């Protein structure tokens, strides 16, 4: 019975410690992601809103830079895909050239009446089939590469637009995301966003 009580106490203590850790982590995350009660904030007098405008501006800039970073990450992945398609495409060209070389040599052997005629024809047919398959692979790779290039061009345009948007941000420019107009702030306006 006494052992059961000690075991139960250890479990409770362990659970309490786990709860403390969970609460600590949750508090830290909540402090980053929590929503402020807008009704309460609306009651804050203007003279008490020192730094709000700058903080809102900094948040807007940070969000746009985060979007830009994600776009650049996506672009890098697409460029990697494109390079891989390019390498695979070169391999198919190489394979097709090697197959063509073997076909031409076997056809020359066959025309010269050398070797086993049936074996020559089977080998030529097999090589031509492989070459045909390789050319089909090449066509698929070219299509994938073209599609990837379209995505690269699209995301590059989006990156340029996002960079321009960030460069043009000032504390007085409205955010195109439909944000509420920033209230007057007794603190000085922050400088333009730096890259």
SERO-4910 file (N, C-alpha, C, O; in steps of 0.05 Angstrom, whole numbers):
BEGIN
 pado doro    nc1    nc2    nc3   cac1   cac2   cac3    cc1    cc2    cc3    oc1    oc2    oc3
  Unk    A     17    -24      0      0      0      0     17     25      0     12     44    -15
  Unk    A     38     25     17     56     48     18     70     53     -8     74     76    -16
  Unk    A     78     31    -21     92     33    -47     73     45    -68     81     60    -85
  Unk    A     48     38    -66     28     49    -85     25     79    -82     22     94   -101
  Unk    A     26     88    -56     23    117    -51     48    132    -62     45    153    -74
  Unk    A     71    120    -58     96    133    -68     95    134    -99    102    154   -111
  Unk    A     86    112   -111     84    110   -140     64    131   -150     70    145   -170
  Unk    A     42    133   -137     21    153   -145     32    181   -142     27    198   -159
  Unk    A     47    186   -120     59    213   -116     79    220   -138     80    242   -147
  Unk    A     95    200   -145    114    204   -167    100    211   -193    108    228   -208
  Unk    A     78    197   -199     63    202   -223     52    230   -223     53    244   -243
  Unk    A     40    238   -200     29    264   -198     50    286   -200     46    306   -214
  Unk    A     73    281   -188     95    300   -190    105    302   -218    110    324   -229
  Unk    A    107    279   -231    115    278   -259     95    293   -277    103    308   -295
  Unk    A     70    288   -271     49    302   -287     50    332   -282     47    347   -301
  Unk    A     54    340   -257     56    368   -251     79    381   -266     77    403   -277
  Unk    A    102    367   -266    125    377   -280    120    379   -310    127    399   -323
  Unk    A    108    359   -321    100    359   -349     81    382   -355     84    395   -375
  Unk    A     62    386   -336     44    408   -340     58    435   -339     52    453   -355
  Unk    A     78    438   -321     93    463   -319    108    468   -345    109    490   -356
  Unk    A    121    447   -356    136    450   -381    117    457   -403    123    475   -419
  Unk    A     95    442   -405     75    448   -426     65    477   -423     62    490   -444
  Unk    A     60    485   -399     50    513   -394     71    533   -403     65    553   -415
  Unk    A     96    527   -396    118    545   -403    121    548   -433    124    570   -443
  Unk    A    120    525   -446    122    526   -476     98    540   -487    101    557   -505
  Unk    A     74    533   -477     50    546   -487     50    576   -483     42    591   -500
  Unk    A     61    584   -459     62    613   -454     80    627   -474     74    649   -483
  Unk    A    103    615   -479    121    627   -498    109    629   -526    111    649   -539
  Unk    A     96    607   -535     84    607   -561     60    627   -561     57    641   -581
  Unk    A     45    627   -540     22    644   -539     30    674   -540     17    690   -552
  Unk    A     53    679   -527     62    707   -527     70    716   -555     69    740   -561
  Unk    A     77    697   -572     83    703   -600     58    704   -617     56    720   -635
  Unk    A     40    686   -612     17    683   -630    -10    692   -619    -30    691   -633
  Unk    A    -11    702   -595    -37    709   -583    -49    733   -596    -35    750   -607
  Unk    A    -75    734   -595    -90    756   -605    -97    775   -582   -105    765   -561
  Unk    A    -93    800   -586   -100    819   -565   -130    824   -567   -141    825   -589
  Unk    A   -143    828   -545   -171    834   -544   -175    862   -556   -168    882   -544
  Unk    A   -185    863   -580   -188    888   -595   -206    908   -581   -202    932   -582
  Unk    A   -227    897   -568   -245    915   -553   -231    929   -530   -235    953   -525
  Unk    A   -214    914   -516   -198    926   -494   -178    946   -506   -174    968   -495
  Unk    A   -164    938   -527   -144    956   -539   -157    982   -549   -145   1003   -547
  Unk    A   -181    980   -559   -195   1004   -569   -200   1024   -547   -203   1048   -552
  Unk    A   -200   1015   -522   -205   1032   -499   -179   1046   -489   -180   1063   -472
  Unk    A   -156   1037   -500   -131   1049   -491   -129   1077   -502   -132   1081   -527
  Unk    A   -124   1097   -485   -122   1125   -495    -98   1128   -514    -78   1113   -512
  Unk    A   -100   1146   -533    -80   1150   -553    -52   1155   -540    -32   1145   -550
  Unk    A    -51   1170   -519    -25   1176   -507    -12   1152   -494     12   1152   -489
  Unk    A    -27   1130   -490    -16   1106   -479     -8   1086   -501      2   1064   -495
  Unk    A    -12   1093   -526     -6   1075   -548     22   1080   -559     27   1076   -583
  Unk    A     40   1088   -543     67   1093   -551     80   1067   -562     79   1046   -549
  Unk    A     91   1069   -585    105   1047   -598     87   1028   -614     97   1010   -627
  Unk    A     61   1031   -612     42   1013   -626     45   1015   -656     47    995   -670
  Unk    A     47   1040   -666     49   1044   -694     74   1031   -705     74   1018   -726
  Unk    A     97   1035   -692    122   1024   -700    121    994   -699    131    980   -717
  Unk    A    110    983   -678    108    954   -675     91    942   -697     97    921   -708
  Unk    A     69    955   -703     51    945   -725     66    947   -752     63    928   -768
  Unk    A     80    968   -756     96    970   -781    117    948   -782    120    936   -803
  Unk    A    131    944   -760    152    924   -760    140    896   -765    153    879   -778
  Unk    A    117    891   -754    103    865   -758     96    862   -787    100    841   -799
  Unk    A     86    883   -799     78    882   -828    103    877   -845    102    861   -864
  Unk    A    125    890   -839    150    886   -854    159    857   -851    167    844   -870
  Unk    A    159    848   -826    168    820   -820    151    800   -835    162    780   -845
  Unk    A    125    804   -835    107    785   -849    114    785   -879    114    763   -892
  Unk    A    118    808   -891    125    809   -919    152    797   -925    156    783   -945
  Unk    A    171    801   -907    197    788   -910    196    758   -907    210    743   -920
  Unk    A    178    749   -889    174    720   -886    162    708   -912    170    687   -921
  Unk    A    143    722   -923    131    713   -949    153    712   -970    154    693   -986
  Unk    A    170    733   -971    192    734   -990    211    710   -986    220    698  -1006
  Unk    A    218    704   -962    236    682   -956    224    655   -965    238    639   -976
  Unk    A    198    652   -961    185    627   -970    185    626  -1001    189    604  -1012
  Unk    A    180    648  -1014    181    649  -1043    209    641  -1053    212    626  -1072
  Unk    A    230    652  -1040    257    646  -1049    264    617  -1044    278    605  -1060
  Unk    A    254    606  -1022    258    578  -1017    244    561  -1038    256    541  -1048
  Unk    A    220    568  -1046    206    554  -1067    221    556  -1094    223    537  -1109
  Unk    A    232    580  -1099    247    584  -1124    272    566  -1124    278    554  -1144
  Unk    A    286    565  -1102    309    548  -1100    302    518  -1106    317    504  -1120
  Unk    A    280    510  -1095    271    482  -1100    265    477  -1129    272    457  -1140
  Unk    A    251    497  -1141    245    494  -1170    270    495  -1187    272    480  -1206
  Unk    A    289    512  -1180    314    512  -1195    329    486  -1192    342    477  -1211
  Unk    A    328    474  -1169    341    448  -1165    327    427  -1182    340    410  -1194
  Unk    A    300    427  -1183    285    409  -1200    293    413  -1229    298    393  -1244
  Unk    A    295    438  -1237    302    444  -1265    330    433  -1272    334    421  -1293
  Unk    A    349    437  -1254    376    427  -1258    376    396  -1260    391    384  -1276
  Unk    A    360    383  -1243    359    354  -1244    346    344  -1270    356    324  -1281
  Unk    A    326    358  -1280    314    351  -1305    335    355  -1328    336    338  -1346
  Unk    A    350    376  -1326    371    381  -1346    391    358  -1346    399    349  -1367
  Unk    A    400    350  -1322    419    328  -1321    407    302  -1332    421    287  -1347
  Unk    A    382    297  -1325    369    273  -1336    365    274  -1366    368    254  -1380
  Unk    A    360    298  -1375    357    302  -1404    383    297  -1419    383    284  -1440
  Unk    A    405    306  -1408    431    301  -1420    437    271  -1421    448    261  -1440
  Unk    A    429    258  -1399    433    228  -1398    417    214  -1420    427    195  -1432
  Unk    A    392    224  -1425    377    211  -1447    389    217  -1474    388    200  -1491
  Unk    A    399    241  -1478    413    247  -1503    438    229  -1507    443    218  -1528
  Unk    A    452    226  -1485    476    208  -1486    468    180  -1492    480    166  -1509
  Unk    A    447    170  -1478    438    143  -1482    428    139  -1511    434    118  -1524
  Unk    A    413    158  -1521    403    156  -1549    427    156  -1569    426    141  -1588
  Unk    A    447    173  -1564    470    174  -1582    485    147  -1581    494    137  -1602
  Unk    A    488    136  -1557    502    110  -1554    487     88  -1569    498     71  -1582
  Unk    A    460     89  -1566    443     69  -1579    445     72  -1610    447     52  -1624
  Unk    A    444     96  -1619    446    102  -1648    473     91  -1659    474     79  -1680
  Unk    A    494     96  -1644    521     87  -1652    521     56  -1654    532     45  -1673
  Unk    A    510     42  -1634    509     13  -1635    491      3  -1658    498    -17  -1671
  Unk    A    469     17  -1663    450      9  -1685    465     11  -1711    464     -8  -1727
  Unk    A    478     33  -1716    492     37  -1741    514     16  -1745    518      6  -1768
  Unk    A    528     10  -1724    550    -10  -1727    538    -38  -1732    549    -53  -1748
  Unk    A    516    -45  -1718    504    -71  -1723    492    -73  -1751    494    -94  -1764
  Unk    A    480    -51  -1761    470    -50  -1788    493    -54  -1808    489    -68  -1828
  Unk    A    515    -42  -1802    539    -45  -1820    548    -74  -1820    554    -85  -1841
  Unk    A    549    -87  -1797    556   -115  -1795    537   -132  -1811    545   -150  -1825
  Unk    A    511   -126  -1807    491   -142  -1821    493   -138  -1852    491   -157  -1867
  Unk    A    497   -113  -1861    500   -108  -1890    524   -122  -1902    524   -130  -1925
  Unk    A    545   -124  -1885    569   -137  -1895    566   -167  -1894    585   -182  -1903
  Unk    A    544   -177  -1885    539   -206  -1884    555   -220  -1862    560   -244  -1864
  Unk    A    563   -206  -1842    578   -217  -1821    560   -225  -1798    538   -213  -1794
  Unk    A    568   -244  -1782    553   -252  -1758    528   -268  -1766    523   -273  -1789
  Unk    A    512   -275  -1745    487   -289  -1749    466   -269  -1757    460   -250  -1743
  Unk    A    454   -273  -1781    434   -255  -1792    410   -251  -1773    402   -228  -1769
  Unk    A    399   -272  -1762    376   -270  -1744    383   -255  -1718    368   -238  -1709
  Unk    A    407   -262  -1708    416   -249  -1684    421   -219  -1689    414   -202  -1672
  Unk    A    432   -212  -1712    436   -184  -1719    410   -169  -1719    408   -147  -1708
  Unk    A    390   -180  -1733    364   -167  -1735    350   -164  -1708    338   -143  -1702
  Unk    A    352   -184  -1691    340   -183  -1664    354   -161  -1648    341   -146  -1633
  Unk    A    380   -160  -1650    396   -140  -1635    389   -112  -1644    386    -94  -1628
  Unk    A    387   -108  -1670    380    -82  -1682    352    -74  -1672    348    -51  -1664
  Unk    A    333    -92  -1674    306    -86  -1665    305    -79  -1635    292    -60  -1627
  Unk    A    320    -94  -1619    321    -88  -1590    333    -61  -1584    323    -46  -1567
  Unk    A    354    -54  -1598    367    -28  -1594    349     -5  -1604    348     16  -1591
  Unk    A    335    -10  -1626    316     11  -1636    293     15  -1616    284     38  -1612
  Unk    A    284     -6  -1603    263     -4  -1583    272     12  -1559    258     29  -1549
  Unk    A    297      6  -1550    309     20  -1528    312     50  -1535    306     68  -1518
  Unk    A    320     55  -1559    324     83  -1568    297     98  -1569    295    121  -1560
  Unk    A    276     84  -1578    249     95  -1579    240    102  -1550    229    123  -1546
  Unk    A    244     83  -1532    237     88  -1504    252    112  -1492    241    128  -1478
  Unk    A    278    113  -1499    295    136  -1489    284    162  -1500    284    182  -1486
  Unk    A    276    162  -1526    266    187  -1537    239    195  -1524    234    219  -1521
  Unk    A    223    175  -1517    198    181  -1502    205    193  -1475    191    212  -1466
  Unk    A    225    182  -1461    233    193  -1435    243    222  -1439    237    239  -1422
  Unk    A    258    227  -1461    268    254  -1466    245    274  -1470    246    296  -1460
  Unk    A    225    265  -1485    202    283  -1489    188    290  -1463    180    313  -1458
  Unk    A    184    270  -1445    172    274  -1419    189    293  -1402    178    311  -1389
  Unk    A    215    289  -1403    233    307  -1388    232    336  -1398    233    355  -1382
  Unk    A    231    339  -1424    230    366  -1436    204    379  -1427    204    403  -1421
  Unk    A    182    364  -1426    157    376  -1417    158    384  -1388    150    406  -1380
  Unk    A    169    366  -1371    172    373  -1343    190    397  -1339    185    415  -1322
  Unk    A    211    399  -1354    230    421  -1353    216    447  -1361    220    468  -1349
  Unk    A    200    446  -1382    186    470  -1392    165    479  -1371    163    503  -1366
  Unk    A    151    461  -1358    132    468  -1337    146    480  -1314    137    500  -1303
  Unk    A    169    468  -1306    185    479  -1284    194    507  -1290    194    525  -1272
  Unk    A    203    512  -1315    212    539  -1322    189    559  -1320    194    582  -1312
  Unk    A    165    551  -1328    142    569  -1325    138    576  -1295    133    599  -1288
  Unk    A    141    556  -1278    137    561  -1249    160    579  -1239    155    596  -1222
  Unk    A    184    575  -1249    207    592  -1241    202    621  -1249    206    639  -1233
  Unk    A    193    625  -1273    187    652  -1283    165    665  -1266    167    689  -1259
  Unk    A    144    650  -1260    122    660  -1244    132    668  -1216    125    690  -1206
  Unk    A    146    650  -1203    155    656  -1176    176    679  -1175    177    694  -1156
  Unk    A    192    681  -1196    211    702  -1198    197    729  -1200    205    749  -1187
  Unk    A    175    730  -1215    159    755  -1216    147    761  -1189    146    785  -1181
  Unk    A    138    741  -1175    126    745  -1149    147    755  -1129    141    771  -1112
  Unk    A    171    744  -1131    193    753  -1114    199    782  -1119    202    798  -1100
  Unk    A    201    790  -1144    207    818  -1151    185    836  -1140    191    857  -1129
  Unk    A    160    828  -1144    138    845  -1134    139    847  -1103    134    868  -1092
  Unk    A    146    825  -1090    147    826  -1060    170    843  -1051    168    858  -1032
  Unk    A    193    841  -1065    216    858  -1058    209    888  -1062    217    904  -1045
  Unk    A    195    894  -1083    187    922  -1088    168    931  -1067    169    954  -1057
  Unk    A    150    913  -1059    130    920  -1038    144    926  -1012    138    945   -998
  Unk    A    164    910  -1005    179    914   -980    195    940   -981    196    955   -962
  Unk    A    208    944  -1004    225    968  -1007    208    994  -1005    218   1014   -996
  Unk    A    183    992  -1014    166   1016  -1014    151   1021   -988    138   1041   -985
  Unk    A    153   1002   -969    139   1005   -944    150   1027   -927    174   1030   -924
  Unk    A    132   1043   -917    139   1063   -897    116   1061   -877     96   1049   -882
  Unk    A    119   1074   -854     99   1072   -833     73   1085   -843     51   1080   -831
  Unk    A     74   1102   -863     50   1116   -872     36   1103   -896     15   1111   -904
  Unk    A     48   1081   -907     36   1068   -929     16   1047   -919     23   1031   -902
  Unk    A     -8   1047   -930    -27   1027   -921    -19    999   -931     -7    997   -953
  Unk    A    -26    980   -916    -19    952   -924    -41    942   -942    -65    947   -937
  Unk    A    -34    929   -964    -54    920   -983    -69    895   -974    -86    884   -988
  Unk    A    -63    885   -950    -76    861   -940   -102    868   -926   -114    851   -913
  Unk    A   -111    893   -928   -136    900   -915   -134    906   -886   -153    903   -871
  Unk    A   -110    913   -877   -107    918   -848   -122    943   -841   -128    960   -857
  Unk    A   -129    945   -815   -143    968   -805   -123    991   -806    -99    987   -801
  Unk    A   -133   1014   -812   -115   1037   -813   -102   1042   -786   -115   1040   -766
  Unk    A    -76   1048   -787    -62   1050   -762    -70   1076   -748    -72   1097   -760
  Unk    A    -76   1074   -721    -83   1097   -706    -60   1116   -703    -36   1108   -706
  Unk    A    -65   1141   -696    -44   1160   -691    -28   1150   -667    -39   1140   -648
  Unk    A     -2   1153   -669     16   1144   -648     33   1167   -639     45   1181   -656
  Unk    A     34   1173   -613     50   1195   -604     80   1192   -609     95   1211   -608
  Unk    A     89   1167   -614    118   1162   -620    124   1169   -649    106   1169   -665
  Unk    A    149   1176   -655    156   1182   -682    153   1158   -701    155   1135   -693
  Unk    A    147   1165   -726    144   1143   -746    170   1130   -751    191   1143   -752
  Unk    A    170   1103   -755    195   1088   -761    204   1095   -789    189   1104   -806
  Unk    A    230   1090   -794    241   1095   -821    230   1074   -841    217   1055   -833
  Unk    A    236   1079   -866    228   1060   -887    241   1033   -882    262   1031   -869
  Unk    A    229   1012   -892    239    985   -888    266    981   -901    269    989   -924
  Unk    A    284    969   -888    310    963   -899    311    933   -906    300    917   -891
  Unk    A    324    927   -928    326    898   -936    347    884   -922    351    860   -926
***
